[in-house]
Amino acid sequence: MADDSQHRPTDRNRFSLSEHAFAAPNLEPALYIVSTPIGNLGDITVRALETLAASSIIACEDTRVTSTLTQKFGLKTPLLPYHEHNADKQRPKILSELEAGRAVALVSDAGTPLVSDPGYRLVRDVVAEGFRVIPIPGASAPLAGLVGSGLPSDTVLFAGFLPQKGGPKTKRLQDLAGIPATLIFFESPHRTGATLELMADVLGGEREAVVARELTKRFETFERGTLAELADRLADRPLKGEIVILTGPPEDRPEADASDLDDLLREALSDMPVSAAAKTVAKATGLDRNEVYKRALDLKAGD
């Protein structure tokens, strides 16, 4: 018989979490920015539960979403809807709670508040009124995606959601293309394929990337490859759930001087239109595509 002793629980690999109710601690008057799970409710922290239980109100994006969390853990704190459409109306209520010497918790539908949402305006107003803002850290989709991606994590830029329209979206990617950092984006599942294709075009198809889906949930997946490979692999695949796209930093390339650039452009222009020539040379040299395009137009006009 096989020895399964290594799979039997021992005193060293047991833990306990009491199911008994506890009284919440007293909190000082402050706005508490409370991180909540991004999918797996087991990721809530003890400190987050204590804070939510001890607050006078919980300001949340959607009471239906947050009530799932509060009901799971037996929290009775009243919920106050707070989002970009009612912020001007609800902000005075939150400030009045603080003025009365009470603690207020702010949560998002999932993860860490203020990451790609407008809650920072509330924080600014609270600070301006002289009250403390206290972060209660926890789950965060950008960090979960980063640590599971295998991409460099020493320098990171969180870029949030890209613009939906083609022109502004392309311009935003062009602005980010040369930044020597791992880039992190949020994206909706139905736009992921098109976004990857545009990223391959603007950032470079050979750039290393990861698509993280449904982080912390049952069907969590990490798709890895170059941007070109991912764009091809996911082009026609229907995706569901929350998406995080991460791209590695650009490769270091020796910059071409002016004479080198002109030679490369003249060669490319011999059998390509201006736009295609600029794109090819910019990708090969790592130079700004807009600058290369302008120089290509000058050379074409001078011929």
Steps between C-alpha positions, in 0.01 A plus 500: 500500500629845410609722786262796510631644823616814322136575410357448850436817701731550795513752780738706289264545205172566680343837558179626655270793443230539761143514379393687815392864475735764636446862595658740252777726632452873546633698207614861490303734273650451153425388148619140472586383147421129530618245244257215435541169310520507120319168469585261780327612820765314699742780413334744741734602782421493871579871523258574213219314679573684825496834319178431310329383819613803702414768241178701519437452127660320207513714186494264201460504123209254488313394814398173332863401450621608843203337675627162379814564705325643804247216514775239466675631813196613698575873474211730594655835410267712279599531135508837324511501116793715389611518137586755235134572417390589855829611655404868530184404689656237726830668584343743753342204684841336536661822621221549754568152642865592545408835657284309749805302609419178316702266279400451136614213277534533123502186283482430128316209339825303512862559592660821622292819475632794295685265260338597169197658669419864592510461880810719522274808494345390827845447650606849394190654660547301821863608525404861427256489793778387731397137550730197479493253213610150601566225241405142588699305237401174340410348164595686181458369145806687358728356769351150476554506125853636534628245751352213300617623160872432518570843349755741653357660813774746599343786301128494429246741352127446552321648199141404589245485218604622155269738308237308303529697176773411251680833467535584870573135576787489251636833626494377860694186407751706304555716809564188710707306246846617604453493877755255648251320722253214509166650398174386661158559340139417580288390204150369438484144364328592173772755410801292604574349158490834317706667773770234478515545122541876538762453773696267272490767230593798721716347775659230286379148430811344653440664839440249780151509649248322722121499506369419849133409527266442795772551759445314832189333359433139401591546134808719550730481198828656384559513123868565425688584181597794283238760417482365145453144624232600750318714244489201262410249772216703651371671185189285460479349847198626699620616841306556820581659833743764616812549285843638589753544216868535588782579260869474577729802458632580152828347397806722520601598150783724386350816362581583143653841425351733239702363208419140594132589523497666159674201341253258657203711394624541141541124474151440642342771285637338186226236514259616774256785553599762757288365784624142462860614465480711816342214692767253388793729580356613834458138607851411387669795673281559803457865399174688547268404216358850458847653467603234252182563299573874485853434377368254242264770366790746475713250307212410271430868427867561423527222242 
